[in-house]
Amino acid sequence: MDTTEIMSLCDLVRETAYAIHDYHGNGYLEKVYENALVNEVLLIELKACRVLTTEHQSQLLHYLKATGVEHGLLINFGSYKFEIKKFVKTEERLFTARDHKEC
């Protein structure tokens, strides 16, 4: 899957997650959500907390390293404002590619 297709997939996941947050609002427990691996190219880590922390980011980065998947989304349903962060792993380093604090 090329970069354009992965970015389109990320956009679809972001739009779907935002629609869920918009419809339900915040406040659900995290165990309602599960981690997802989409087409074996995108790892999604869902949270339900007031704010995303560096520990949450580290958890996703470790999952990316352990699975060998290059792209990951960290989505928080617990905050009043919808939060989503995209991470891309390269052979040399891990970095945040996009940060959508409000969508």
C-alpha positions as CSV (number, residue, x, y, z in Angstrom):
1,M,0.0,0.0,0.0
2,D,1.5,3.3,-1.0
3,T,1.6,6.5,1.1
4,T,-1.4,8.1,-0.6
5,E,-3.5,5.0,0.1
6,I,-2.4,4.9,3.7
7,M,-3.2,8.7,4.1
8,S,-6.7,8.1,2.6
9,L,-7.2,5.2,5.0
10,C,-6.1,7.4,8.0
11,D,-8.5,10.2,6.8
12,L,-11.4,7.7,6.7
13,V,-10.6,6.4,10.2
14,R,-10.3,10.0,11.5
15,E,-13.6,11.0,10.0
16,T,-15.3,7.9,11.4
17,A,-13.8,8.4,14.8
18,Y,-14.9,12.0,14.8
19,A,-18.5,11.1,13.8
20,I,-18.6,8.6,16.7
21,H,-17.3,11.3,19.1
22,D,-19.8,13.8,17.7
23,Y,-22.7,11.4,18.1
24,H,-21.9,9.9,21.5
25,G,-19.9,12.6,23.1
26,N,-17.2,11.8,25.7
27,G,-17.5,9.7,28.8
28,Y,-17.4,6.0,27.8
29,L,-15.0,3.7,29.5
30,E,-11.9,2.7,27.5
31,K,-12.7,-1.0,27.6
32,V,-15.6,-0.3,25.3
33,Y,-13.0,0.4,22.6
34,E,-10.4,-2.0,21.3
35,N,-7.1,-1.6,19.4
36,A,-7.5,-2.2,15.7
37,L,-5.2,-3.2,12.9
38,V,-6.6,-2.0,9.6
39,N,-5.4,-4.0,6.5
40,E,-2.2,-4.8,8.4
41,V,-0.9,-1.3,7.6
42,L,-2.5,0.9,10.2
43,L,-2.5,0.4,14.0
44,I,-5.2,2.3,15.9
45,E,-4.9,2.8,19.7
46,L,-8.1,4.1,21.3
47,K,-8.2,5.9,24.6
48,A,-11.0,7.3,26.8
49,C,-9.2,9.8,29.1
50,R,-9.3,13.5,29.8
51,V,-6.1,14.2,28.0
52,L,-3.5,12.2,26.0
53,T,-0.2,11.9,27.8
54,T,3.3,11.0,26.7
55,E,2.7,7.5,28.2
56,H,-0.1,7.0,25.8
57,Q,2.1,8.0,22.9
58,S,4.9,5.8,24.1
59,Q,2.4,2.8,24.2
60,L,1.5,3.3,20.6
61,L,5.2,3.8,19.6
62,H,6.0,0.5,21.3
63,Y,3.1,-1.3,19.5
64,L,4.4,0.1,16.2
65,K,7.9,-1.2,16.9
66,A,6.7,-4.6,18.1
67,T,4.4,-5.2,15.2
68,G,6.5,-3.7,12.5
69,V,3.6,-1.6,11.3
70,E,4.7,1.8,10.0
71,H,1.5,3.9,10.6
72,G,-0.5,4.4,13.8
73,L,-3.3,6.6,15.1
74,L,-3.8,7.5,18.7
75,I,-7.5,8.5,19.2
76,N,-9.0,9.9,22.5
77,F,-12.7,9.6,23.0
78,G,-12.6,10.7,26.6
79,S,-11.9,14.4,26.1
80,Y,-14.5,17.1,25.5
81,K,-12.5,18.0,22.4
82,F,-11.8,15.2,20.0
83,E,-8.1,14.3,19.9
84,I,-6.2,12.3,17.3
85,K,-2.5,12.0,16.6
86,K,-0.9,10.2,13.7
87,F,2.5,8.5,14.0
88,V,4.8,7.2,11.2
89,K,7.7,4.9,11.9
90,T,10.7,4.9,9.7
91,E,13.8,2.7,10.0
92,E,15.7,5.6,11.6
93,R,13.1,7.1,13.9
94,L,9.5,7.6,15.0
95,F,7.8,10.9,14.6
96,T,4.4,12.5,14.7
97,A,3.2,13.2,11.2
98,R,-0.1,14.9,12.0
99,D,-1.7,16.3,15.2
100,H,-5.5,16.9,15.1
101,K,-6.4,18.3,18.5
102,E,-9.7,19.7,17.3
103,C,-11.6,18.3,14.3
